[in-house]
Amino acid sequence: MADQYRVDLSALEETMRKLNGILKDLGSAHSDARYKTSLSQNALGADAGGANFMEARRLTEAHTDMKNSIESIVGHLHDVTNEFGTKTKKVHGNYQNQEADTAANMS
């Protein structure tokens, strides 16, 4: 006797809904990291002649490095989540089609 398995399509739909919410949040986070975390070169201090202090330059460079790292990480998370969502949607569609085919064959 073969074991029977059933896929809960509503659980897959819920997963897709949650992934879409995560993607929306990641899009906002990526946009915020890119456009809302800017730091001008003189923001941390400059002398009377306009030359940056060494410490200010180092902090600005560290900020830029961290900003780029965060953008990269959020971009990667977005890509992975999007890929998983696409695959989940495809699996959902395949199971849905299989159920429809099975129901049609039983009639």
DSSP file (Angstrom, degrees, kcal/mol; ACC not computed):
  #  RESIDUE AA STRUCTURE BP1 BP2  ACC     N-H-->O    O-->H-N    N-H-->O    O-->H-N    TCO  KAPPA ALPHA  PHI   PSI    X-CA   Y-CA   Z-CA
    1    1 A M              0   0    0      0, 0.0     2,-0.2     0, 0.0     0, 0.0   0.000 360.0 360.0 360.0 125.1    0.0    0.0    0.0
    2    2 A A        -     0   0    0      1,-0.1     2,-0.2     0, 0.0     0, 0.0  -0.538 360.0-114.1 -81.5 141.5    1.5    3.3   -1.1
    3    3 A D        -     0   0    0     -2,-0.2     2,-0.5     1,-0.0    -1,-0.1  -0.484  28.1-138.1 -70.7 144.3    1.6    6.2    1.2
    4    4 A Q        -     0   0    0     -2,-0.2     2,-0.4     2,-0.0    -1,-0.0  -0.900  17.9-168.3-107.7 132.7   -0.6    9.2    0.2
    5    5 A Y        -     0   0    0     -2,-0.5     2,-0.4     2,-0.0     0, 0.0  -0.913   3.4-163.5-118.5 146.8    0.7   12.7    0.5
    6    6 A R        -     0   0    0     -2,-0.4     2,-0.5     2,-0.0    -2,-0.0  -0.997  13.0-139.9-131.5 134.6   -1.3   15.9    0.2
    7    7 A V        -     0   0    0     -2,-0.4     2,-1.2    88,-0.1     3,-0.1  -0.798  15.8-133.4 -94.7 131.2    0.2   19.3   -0.3
    8    8 A D    >>  -     0   0    0     -2,-0.5     4,-1.6     1,-0.2     3,-0.6  -0.709  21.6-174.2 -85.4  96.5   -1.5   22.1    1.6
    9    9 A L  H 3> S+     0   0    0     -2,-1.2     4,-2.5     1,-0.3    -1,-0.2   0.819  81.8  59.7 -63.7 -30.9   -1.9   24.7   -1.2
   10   10 A S  H 3> S+     0   0    0      1,-0.2     4,-2.3     2,-0.2    -1,-0.3   0.862 103.2  52.2 -66.5 -32.9   -3.1   27.3    1.3
   11   11 A A  H <> S+     0   0    0     -3,-0.6     4,-2.2     2,-0.2    -1,-0.2   0.893 109.8  48.6 -67.9 -39.1    0.2   27.0    3.2
   12   12 A L  H  X S+     0   0    0     -4,-1.6     4,-2.4     2,-0.2    -2,-0.2   0.902 110.9  50.8 -65.9 -40.1    2.1   27.6    0.0
   13   13 A E  H  X S+     0   0    0     -4,-2.5     4,-2.3     2,-0.2    -2,-0.2   0.908 110.1  49.6 -62.5 -41.3   -0.2   30.6   -0.7
   14   14 A E  H  X S+     0   0    0     -4,-2.3     4,-2.4     2,-0.2    -2,-0.2   0.894 109.6  51.9 -64.2 -40.1    0.6   32.0    2.8
   15   15 A T  H  X S+     0   0    0     -4,-2.2     4,-2.6     1,-0.2    -2,-0.2   0.922 109.9  48.7 -61.5 -44.7    4.3   31.5    2.2
   16   16 A M  H  X S+     0   0    0     -4,-2.4     4,-2.3     2,-0.2    -2,-0.2   0.904 110.6  51.1 -63.0 -41.0    4.1   33.4   -1.1
   17   17 A R  H  X S+     0   0    0     -4,-2.3     4,-1.8     2,-0.2    -2,-0.2   0.918 112.2  46.4 -62.0 -44.1    2.2   36.2    0.7
   18   18 A K  H  X S+     0   0    0     -4,-2.4     4,-2.3     2,-0.2    -2,-0.2   0.900 111.0  52.1 -66.6 -40.6    4.8   36.5    3.4
   19   19 A L  H  X S+     0   0    0     -4,-2.6     4,-2.7     1,-0.2    -1,-0.2   0.891 107.2  52.7 -63.4 -38.9    7.6   36.4    1.0
   20   20 A N  H  X S+     0   0    0     -4,-2.3     4,-2.1     2,-0.2    -1,-0.2   0.891 108.9  50.4 -63.7 -37.7    6.0   39.3   -1.0
   21   21 A G  H  X S+     0   0    0     -4,-1.8     4,-2.3     2,-0.2    -2,-0.2   0.905 110.7  48.9 -63.9 -41.4    5.8   41.2    2.3
   22   22 A I  H  X S+     0   0    0     -4,-2.3     4,-2.9     2,-0.2     5,-0.2   0.918 109.7  51.9 -64.0 -43.1    9.5   40.5    3.0
   23   23 A L  H  X S+     0   0    0     -4,-2.7     4,-2.3     1,-0.2    -1,-0.2   0.897 109.0  50.5 -61.1 -40.0   10.4   41.6   -0.6
   24   24 A K  H  X S+     0   0    0     -4,-2.1     4,-1.9     2,-0.2    -1,-0.2   0.936 112.6  46.4 -62.4 -45.8    8.5   44.9   -0.1
   25   25 A D  H  X S+     0   0    0     -4,-2.3     4,-2.6     1,-0.2    -2,-0.2   0.894 111.7  51.2 -64.0 -39.9   10.4   45.5    3.2
   26   26 A L  H  X S+     0   0    0     -4,-2.9     4,-2.8     2,-0.2    -1,-0.2   0.874 107.0  54.3 -66.0 -36.1   13.7   44.7    1.6
   27   27 A G  H  X S+     0   0    0     -4,-2.3     4,-2.2    -5,-0.2    -1,-0.2   0.918 110.7  45.8 -62.0 -42.4   13.0   47.1   -1.2
   28   28 A S  H  X S+     0   0    0     -4,-1.9     4,-2.8     2,-0.2    -2,-0.2   0.907 113.0  49.8 -65.6 -42.0   12.4   49.8    1.3
   29   29 A A  H  X S+     0   0    0     -4,-2.6     4,-2.7     2,-0.2    -2,-0.2   0.903 111.3  48.9 -64.3 -40.8   15.5   48.9    3.3
   30   30 A H  H  X S+     0   0    0     -4,-2.8     4,-2.1     2,-0.2    -1,-0.2   0.925 113.0  47.2 -65.5 -43.6   17.6   48.9    0.2
   31   31 A S  H  X S+     0   0    0     -4,-2.2     4,-3.0    -5,-0.2     5,-0.4   0.913 113.2  48.8 -62.8 -43.5   16.3   52.3   -0.9
   32   32 A D  H  X S+     0   0    0     -4,-2.8     4,-2.3     1,-0.2     5,-0.2   0.922 111.2  49.8 -62.4 -44.3   16.9   53.7    2.6
   33   33 A A  H  < S+     0   0    0     -4,-2.7     4,-0.3     1,-0.2    -1,-0.2   0.877 117.6  40.8 -62.8 -36.7   20.4   52.3    2.7
   34   34 A R  H  < S+     0   0    0     -4,-2.1    -2,-0.2    -5,-0.2    -1,-0.2   0.916 131.3  18.6 -78.4 -44.0   21.2   53.8   -0.6
   35   35 A Y  H  < S+     0   0    0     -4,-3.0     3,-0.3    -5,-0.2    -3,-0.2   0.638 121.7  49.6-109.5 -16.4   19.5   57.2   -0.4
   36   36 A K  S  < S+     0   0    0     -4,-2.3    -3,-0.1    -5,-0.4    -1,-0.1   0.311 101.3  60.5-109.6   9.8   18.8   58.0    3.2
   37   37 A T        +     0   0    0     -4,-0.3    -1,-0.2    -5,-0.2     2,-0.1  -0.006  69.2 141.6-124.3  29.9   22.2   57.4    4.7
   38   38 A S        -     0   0    0     -3,-0.3     2,-0.4    29,-0.0    -3,-0.1  -0.393  30.0-166.5 -73.0 150.2   24.4   59.8    2.8
   39   39 A L        -     0   0    0     -2,-0.1    25,-0.0    21,-0.1    -2,-0.0  -0.956  15.7-134.7-139.9 116.9   27.1   61.7    4.6
   40   40 A S    >   -     0   0    0     -2,-0.4     3,-1.3     1,-0.1     4,-0.4  -0.300  25.5-114.1 -69.5 157.7   28.8   64.7    3.1
   41   41 A Q  T 3  S+     0   0    0      1,-0.3     3,-0.3     2,-0.1    19,-0.1   0.776 116.6  43.5 -64.8 -26.1   32.6   64.8    3.2
   42   42 A N  T >  S+     0   0    0      1,-0.2     3,-1.4     2,-0.1    -1,-0.3   0.393  84.7  98.1 -98.4   2.6   32.5   67.9    5.5
   43   43 A A  T <  S+     0   0    0     -3,-1.3    -1,-0.2     1,-0.3    -2,-0.1   0.805  86.0  45.3 -62.8 -29.7   29.7   66.6    7.8
   44   44 A L  T 3  S-     0   0    0     -4,-0.4    -1,-0.3    -3,-0.3    -2,-0.1   0.373 127.7 -63.8 -99.4   4.8   32.2   65.3   10.4
   45   45 A G    <   -     0   0    0     -3,-1.4     8,-0.8    11,-0.1     2,-0.3  -0.177  43.0-163.5 127.9 143.9   34.3   68.4   10.5
   46   46 A A  B     -A   52   0A   0      6,-0.2     6,-0.2    -3,-0.1     5,-0.1  -0.978  27.6-112.6-149.6 153.1   36.7   70.6    8.5
   47   47 A D    >   -     0   0    0      4,-3.0     3,-2.3    -2,-0.3    -2,-0.0  -0.217  47.0 -86.4 -80.6 180.0   39.2   73.2    9.5
   48   48 A A  T 3  S+     0   0    0      1,-0.3    -1,-0.1     2,-0.1     0, 0.0   0.786 129.3  55.0 -59.6 -28.8   38.8   76.9    8.6
   49   49 A G  T 3  S-     0   0    0      2,-0.1    -1,-0.3     1,-0.0     3,-0.1   0.474 120.4-107.7 -83.8  -1.5   40.5   76.3    5.2
   50   50 A G  S <  S+     0   0    0     -3,-2.3     2,-0.3     1,-0.3    -2,-0.1   0.416  74.1 138.6  91.9  -1.8   37.9   73.6    4.3
   51   51 A A        -     0   0    0      1,-0.1    -4,-3.0    -5,-0.1    -1,-0.3  -0.592  55.0-117.4 -79.3 137.9   40.4   70.8    4.7
   52   52 A N  B     -A   46   0A   0     -2,-0.3    -6,-0.2    -6,-0.2     2,-0.1  -0.431  24.4-114.3 -71.7 144.8   39.0   67.7    6.4
   53   53 A F     >  -     0   0    0     -8,-0.8     4,-2.3     1,-0.1     5,-0.2  -0.496  27.7-116.9 -69.9 150.5   40.5   66.5    9.7
   54   54 A M  H  > S+     0   0    0      1,-0.2     4,-2.3     2,-0.2     5,-0.2   0.901 115.6  49.1 -57.8 -43.7   42.2   63.1    9.3
   55   55 A E  H  > S+     0   0    0      1,-0.2     4,-2.6     2,-0.2    -1,-0.2   0.888 109.5  52.1 -65.3 -38.9   39.7   61.5   11.8
   56   56 A A  H  > S+     0   0    0      2,-0.2     4,-2.5     1,-0.2    -1,-0.2   0.914 109.6  49.6 -63.6 -42.1   36.7   62.9    9.9
   57   57 A R  H  X S+     0   0    0     -4,-2.3     4,-2.5     2,-0.2    -2,-0.2   0.916 111.5  48.8 -63.0 -43.4   38.0   61.5    6.6
   58   58 A R  H  X S+     0   0    0     -4,-2.3     4,-2.6     2,-0.2    -2,-0.2   0.911 112.2  48.1 -64.3 -42.1   38.5   58.1    8.2
   59   59 A L  H  X S+     0   0    0     -4,-2.6     4,-2.6     2,-0.2    -2,-0.2   0.901 111.6  50.3 -64.6 -40.4   35.0   58.1    9.7
   60   60 A T  H  X S+     0   0    0     -4,-2.5     4,-2.3     2,-0.2    -2,-0.2   0.912 112.2  47.3 -64.1 -42.0   33.5   59.2    6.3
   61   61 A E  H  X S+     0   0    0     -4,-2.5     4,-2.5     2,-0.2    -2,-0.2   0.900 112.1  49.7 -65.4 -41.0   35.4   56.4    4.5
   62   62 A A  H  X S+     0   0    0     -4,-2.6     4,-2.5     2,-0.2     5,-0.2   0.902 110.4  51.2 -64.1 -40.4   34.3   53.9    7.2
   63   63 A H  H  X S+     0   0    0     -4,-2.6     4,-2.8     2,-0.2    -2,-0.2   0.931 110.3  48.7 -60.9 -45.8   30.7   55.1    6.8
   64   64 A T  H  X S+     0   0    0     -4,-2.3     4,-2.4     2,-0.2    -2,-0.2   0.907 111.5  49.6 -62.2 -42.6   30.9   54.7    3.0
   65   65 A D  H  X S+     0   0    0     -4,-2.5     4,-2.1     2,-0.2    -1,-0.2   0.925 113.7  45.2 -61.9 -45.1   32.4   51.2    3.3
   66   66 A M  H  X S+     0   0    0     -4,-2.5     4,-2.8     2,-0.2     5,-0.2   0.908 111.3  53.2 -66.1 -41.6   29.6   50.2    5.8
   67   67 A K  H  X S+     0   0    0     -4,-2.8     4,-2.4     1,-0.2    -2,-0.2   0.925 110.6  47.2 -58.1 -46.2   26.9   51.8    3.6
   68   68 A N  H  X S+     0   0    0     -4,-2.4     4,-2.2     2,-0.2    -1,-0.2   0.885 111.9  50.7 -64.6 -38.9   28.2   49.8    0.6
   69   69 A S  H  X S+     0   0    0     -4,-2.1     4,-2.7     2,-0.2    -2,-0.2   0.925 110.8  48.1 -64.3 -44.8   28.3   46.6    2.6
   70   70 A I  H  X S+     0   0    0     -4,-2.8     4,-2.8     1,-0.2     5,-0.3   0.922 111.0  50.8 -63.3 -43.9   24.7   47.0    3.9
   71   71 A E  H  X S+     0   0    0     -4,-2.4     4,-2.4    -5,-0.2    -1,-0.2   0.914 112.1  48.0 -58.4 -42.7   23.5   47.8    0.4
   72   72 A S  H  X S+     0   0    0     -4,-2.2     4,-2.4     2,-0.2    -2,-0.2   0.922 112.8  47.2 -64.4 -45.3   25.2   44.6   -0.9
   73   73 A I  H  X S+     0   0    0     -4,-2.7     4,-2.6     2,-0.2    -2,-0.2   0.934 114.0  46.4 -63.3 -47.2   23.7   42.4    1.9
   74   74 A V  H  X S+     0   0    0     -4,-2.8     4,-2.4     1,-0.2    -1,-0.2   0.899 112.2  51.8 -64.6 -39.4   20.2   43.8    1.5
   75   75 A G  H  X S+     0   0    0     -4,-2.4     4,-2.3    -5,-0.3    -1,-0.2   0.908 110.5  48.1 -61.4 -42.3   20.5   43.3   -2.3
   76   76 A H  H  X S+     0   0    0     -4,-2.4     4,-2.7     2,-0.2     5,-0.2   0.926 110.9  50.3 -64.9 -44.9   21.6   39.7   -1.8
   77   77 A L  H  X S+     0   0    0     -4,-2.6     4,-2.6     1,-0.2     5,-0.2   0.900 110.4  51.2 -59.5 -40.6   18.7   39.0    0.7
   78   78 A H  H  X S+     0   0    0     -4,-2.4     4,-2.7     2,-0.2    -1,-0.2   0.936 110.9  47.6 -60.9 -47.1   16.3   40.5   -1.8
   79   79 A D  H  X S+     0   0    0     -4,-2.3     4,-2.4     2,-0.2    -2,-0.2   0.918 114.1  46.0 -61.7 -45.3   17.6   38.3   -4.6
   80   80 A V  H  X S+     0   0    0     -4,-2.7     4,-2.5     2,-0.2    -1,-0.2   0.921 114.9  47.0 -65.0 -44.5   17.5   35.1   -2.5
   81   81 A T  H  X S+     0   0    0     -4,-2.6     4,-2.5    -5,-0.2    -2,-0.2   0.902 112.5  50.3 -65.0 -40.8   14.0   35.9   -1.2
   82   82 A N  H  X S+     0   0    0     -4,-2.7     4,-2.5    -5,-0.2    -2,-0.2   0.914 111.0  48.9 -63.6 -43.2   12.8   36.7   -4.7
   83   83 A E  H  X S+     0   0    0     -4,-2.4     4,-2.3     2,-0.2    -2,-0.2   0.924 112.4  47.9 -62.7 -44.6   14.2   33.4   -6.1
   84   84 A F  H  X S+     0   0    0     -4,-2.5     4,-2.5     1,-0.2    -2,-0.2   0.902 112.0  50.4 -63.4 -40.7   12.6   31.4   -3.3
   85   85 A G  H  X S+     0   0    0     -4,-2.5     4,-2.4     2,-0.2    -2,-0.2   0.904 109.9  49.9 -63.2 -42.1    9.3   33.2   -3.9
   86   86 A T  H  X S+     0   0    0     -4,-2.5     4,-2.1     2,-0.2    -2,-0.2   0.914 113.0  46.3 -63.1 -43.3    9.4   32.5   -7.6
   87   87 A K  H  X S+     0   0    0     -4,-2.3     4,-2.5     2,-0.2    -2,-0.2   0.888 111.4  51.7 -67.5 -38.6   10.2   28.8   -7.0
   88   88 A T  H  X S+     0   0    0     -4,-2.5     4,-2.6     2,-0.2    -2,-0.2   0.912 109.9  49.7 -63.4 -42.1    7.4   28.6   -4.4
   89   89 A K  H  X S+     0   0    0     -4,-2.4     4,-2.4     2,-0.2    -2,-0.2   0.901 111.1  49.4 -63.1 -41.0    4.9   30.1   -6.8
   90   90 A K  H  X S+     0   0    0     -4,-2.1     4,-2.4     2,-0.2    -2,-0.2   0.922 111.7  47.9 -64.7 -44.4    6.0   27.6   -9.5
   91   91 A V  H  X S+     0   0    0     -4,-2.5     4,-2.6     2,-0.2     5,-0.2   0.919 110.9  51.9 -62.5 -43.4    5.6   24.7   -7.1
   92   92 A H  H  X S+     0   0    0     -4,-2.6     4,-2.5     1,-0.2    -2,-0.2   0.937 110.7  47.9 -57.6 -47.7    2.2   26.0   -6.1
   93   93 A G  H  X S+     0   0    0     -4,-2.4     4,-2.5     1,-0.2    -1,-0.2   0.894 110.9  50.9 -61.0 -41.6    1.1   26.2   -9.7
   94   94 A N  H  X S+     0   0    0     -4,-2.4     4,-2.4     2,-0.2    -1,-0.2   0.925 112.8  45.0 -63.5 -44.9    2.4   22.7  -10.5
   95   95 A Y  H  X S+     0   0    0     -4,-2.6     4,-2.5     2,-0.2    -2,-0.2   0.894 112.5  51.9 -66.3 -38.6    0.5   21.2   -7.5
   96   96 A Q  H  X S+     0   0    0     -4,-2.5     4,-2.1    -5,-0.2    -2,-0.2   0.920 111.3  47.0 -63.4 -43.7   -2.6   23.1   -8.4
   97   97 A N  H  X S+     0   0    0     -4,-2.5     4,-2.7     2,-0.2    -2,-0.2   0.900 111.1  52.0 -63.6 -41.0   -2.5   21.9  -12.0
   98   98 A Q  H  X S+     0   0    0     -4,-2.4     4,-2.6     1,-0.2    -2,-0.2   0.905 109.3  49.3 -63.7 -41.3   -1.9   18.3  -10.8
   99   99 A E  H  X S+     0   0    0     -4,-2.5     4,-2.5     2,-0.2    -1,-0.2   0.907 111.8  48.8 -63.7 -40.9   -4.9   18.5   -8.5
  100  100 A A  H  X S+     0   0    0     -4,-2.1     4,-2.3     2,-0.2    -2,-0.2   0.912 112.4  48.4 -65.0 -42.0   -7.1   19.8  -11.3
  101  101 A D  H  X S+     0   0    0     -4,-2.7     4,-2.2     2,-0.2    -2,-0.2   0.911 112.1  49.0 -63.8 -42.4   -5.8   17.1  -13.6
  102  102 A T  H  X S+     0   0    0     -4,-2.6     4,-1.4     2,-0.2    -2,-0.2   0.913 111.7  48.8 -64.0 -43.6   -6.5   14.4  -11.0
  103  103 A A  H  X S+     0   0    0     -4,-2.5     4,-0.8     1,-0.2    -1,-0.2   0.893 111.8  49.6 -63.7 -39.6  -10.0   15.8  -10.4
  104  104 A A  H  < S+     0   0    0     -4,-2.3     3,-0.4     1,-0.2    -2,-0.2   0.870 110.2  50.5 -67.5 -36.6  -10.7   15.8  -14.1
  105  105 A N  H  < S+     0   0    0     -4,-2.2    -1,-0.2     1,-0.2    -2,-0.2   0.761 106.2  56.0 -71.8 -25.3   -9.5   12.3  -14.5
  106  106 A M  H  <        0   0    0     -4,-1.4    -1,-0.2     1,-0.2    -2,-0.2   0.715 360.0 360.0 -78.5 -20.4  -11.7   11.1  -11.7
  107  107 A S     <        0   0    0     -4,-0.8    -1,-0.2    -3,-0.4    -2,-0.2   0.484 360.0 360.0 -78.6 360.0  -14.8   12.4  -13.3
